[in-house]
Amino acid sequence: RTGQELLDKNTDYPRIQRVLAEGRMLGILGDQDAGPKGRFVDFFGKPACTTFGLARLARISGAPVYPVFLVRQGGSDRHTVEILPRVD
């Protein structure tokens, strides 16, 4: 698809900022282990290491954040996309 690209969080920060400044959509996988630079948060009663980069980008750019999930349909390979309300 036109206009889609894969950006590396470690090397493409200027391009990420440009995408947000242009009002384009940016998808960030927030459920990935952030490693030693991450922050631990409560995840269903267990500590989970996550990135705080999404929150930082949203604060700096003013871009809205919408949680999006894929939900598997039973045991099939089909999924439903769920988009939750904007997170303030």
Solvent accessible surface area in square Angstrom, and as a share of the most:
residue,aa,sasa,rsa
1,R,234,0.86
2,T,143,0.83
3,G,54,0.52
4,Q,117,0.52
5,E,87,0.39
6,L,175,0.87
7,L,32,0.16
8,D,65,0.34
9,K,147,0.62
10,N,120,0.61
11,T,102,0.60
12,D,21,0.11
13,Y,85,0.32
14,P,84,0.53
15,R,94,0.34
16,I,13,0.07
17,Q,78,0.35
18,R,126,0.46
19,V,7,0.04
20,L,28,0.14
21,A,90,0.70
22,E,99,0.45
23,G,68,0.65
24,R,94,0.34
25,M,190,0.85
26,L,54,0.27
27,G,77,0.74
28,I,65,0.33
29,L,136,0.68
30,G,37,0.36
31,D,123,0.64
32,Q,97,0.43
33,D,114,0.59
34,A,22,0.17
35,G,30,0.29
36,P,143,0.90
37,K,170,0.72
38,G,14,0.14
39,R,133,0.49
40,F,146,0.61
41,V,75,0.43
42,D,112,0.58
43,F,121,0.50
44,F,177,0.74
45,G,61,0.59
46,K,144,0.61
47,P,103,0.65
48,A,34,0.26
49,C,21,0.13
50,T,32,0.18
51,T,47,0.27
52,F,62,0.26
53,G,27,0.26
54,L,64,0.32
55,A,66,0.51
56,R,109,0.40
57,L,19,0.09
58,A,22,0.17
59,R,181,0.66
60,I,100,0.51
61,S,54,0.35
62,G,54,0.52
63,A,25,0.19
64,P,69,0.44
65,V,31,0.18
66,Y,111,0.42
67,P,36,0.22
68,V,85,0.49
69,F,105,0.44
70,L,122,0.61
71,V,61,0.35
72,R,143,0.52
73,Q,80,0.36
74,G,69,0.66
75,G,86,0.83
76,S,46,0.29
77,D,120,0.62
78,R,173,0.63
79,H,86,0.38
80,T,60,0.35
81,V,90,0.52
82,E,76,0.34
83,I,118,0.60
84,L,78,0.39
85,P,110,0.69
86,R,128,0.47
87,V,78,0.45
88,D,171,0.89
